[in-house]
Amino acid sequence: MAGTFDAIIIGSGFGGSVTACRLSEQGLKVLVLERGRRWDSTSYPRAPGDPWVWDQQNPAKKNGWLDFRVQRGVCVAQGSGVGGGSLIYANVLIDAPNWLFDHDWPAEITFEGLRPYYRRVEEMLCPCPVPANQLPERLKIVRDAAERTGYGSRFRALPVAITFDPEWNSQHENAYRSQHSRSWVNANGKKQGTCIHCGNCYIGCPVHARNTLDLNYLARAETQGAEIRPLHMVRCISRNNGHYRVDFDRIAEGKLIRSSETAPMVVMAAGSLGSTELLLRCRDQFKTLPELSPVLGRYWSANGDFMTISVHERLAFPTQGPTITAAIDFLDGSQKNGRFIVEDGGFPEVFRVFFEEGIPFQIKNLGFNAMVLGLALFLRRFGGFNQMMPWFAQSIDASTGELYLGRSLVKPWRKRLKLKWDTEASRETIDAVFDMHKQLAAATGGKPLVPFAWTMLKTLITPHPLGGCRMGTSAQSGVVDHAGEVFNYRNLYVSDGSVVPRAIGLNPSKTIAALAERTAEIMLQN
């Protein structure tokens, strides 16, 4: 059981990349197992028929860019590839409010205690607001809405992990094309470019202006000797003689090839759904980790994510500029007891092609197609694509979800990850968000689309799943302790959004990365 590695990290998102970097910097031999591909500007999906979809039930055949899961009451969007969630997130890096840590978190986790780790994340990912001479129309709409409704003091431009060229100007000829990006080499030896406001953040920046994790934390980890294996999907973890064996399937030529590695330390960083499912299978299906906490899978949250589309008399240009640029902060609970933050939102250019030209994505995912078709029908009835304004929000929902293994309706002999979600517990908060979206849209001449997914189906769509392996003070209150170490299993850690014990109410990536910085530091001290 000696093994080749000192630590095996499962997943390469905001938890896995940070721990891989910090452990390898200190001379540990690190292996990162990532289920998805290694993407770059030559392989990003762009056209109909490209590898858009990751299918958890058939990864050998469908191992594309986006993992879109339809659960009862919630649909979850996740990135799949080296860099994890940073591949599809909206680049926003923002501290959680200090009062958030007053309840539900272990006493060791405080805002002041996390402050130095937040700063470390900033040093690596270099967030900054959009330059004042490059403000997208969507940001101006949010700013105008805040001022016209009396909430001007709550407005702020958001820091985003993007490199901008101060001389870029939308009035340049073909301003949104790659020829206007200035290339540079970052501190980790990776070639990047400056932002051309093309709006493709969700589906891969063509000039690498986004400071995604593959260009910094993971690049530094590899420089220090870490090994990253794409297309490796972990099946099971077992313990023997002080080491952990990790069994996985390597995806190659449309097949799954079984293999394993061992190490004295393992870090699960496969995201809220991924890490929780893996531990559930180890406890309940394979029986390899039988002493895992009874609260495993509970206290799951959609982070109160909500989107409202409005069509305006003025132009919004939803495909121009970074995906999110600004916010209006209502986290103080002043709006019908709801705590939330409202943000602008954008879509990639391929959405415009679909809406205006009717070219299908050829994505075989019922939930995704239903969402896109609904937006297309709305736009074709009430206005043009460039008049569309997406209003985003995150909120403090009730965090009452529970992930569990249940039988598949199609293949009942198999168990798959399922979710129990109490819609009523979060209804008041989500309704407060929707009411504010309507108010802000009306103040700027917008006609909002009734979000039937919520009003009729009571279903949310979230790219920010949290919980399932929550932090606690014992195995009766959590799955991991304040350091991310799994109760009853020494040197087995979880470092991703699954450890967050409650909704954050704003973009969580920076907090997840800061917690991972802290976990890595404690791991090295032990």
PyMOL commands that set and color helices and strands:
alter all, ss='L'
color gray80, all
select helices_A, chain A and resi 16-25+84-87+98-102+111-125+132-134+137-148+152-154+178-180+201-203+213-215+217-223+271-285+349-357+366-382+385-387+423-443+452-455+497-499+509-525
alter helices_A, ss='H'
color red, helices_A
select strands_A, chain A and resi 7-10+30-33+66-71+74-79+155-157+184-185+191-192+227-229+232-240+243-252+255-263+265-268+306-312+326-335+338-344+388-395+402-407+415-420+446-448+460-462+492-494
alter strands_A, ss='S'
color yellow, strands_A
deselect
rebuild
show_as cartoon
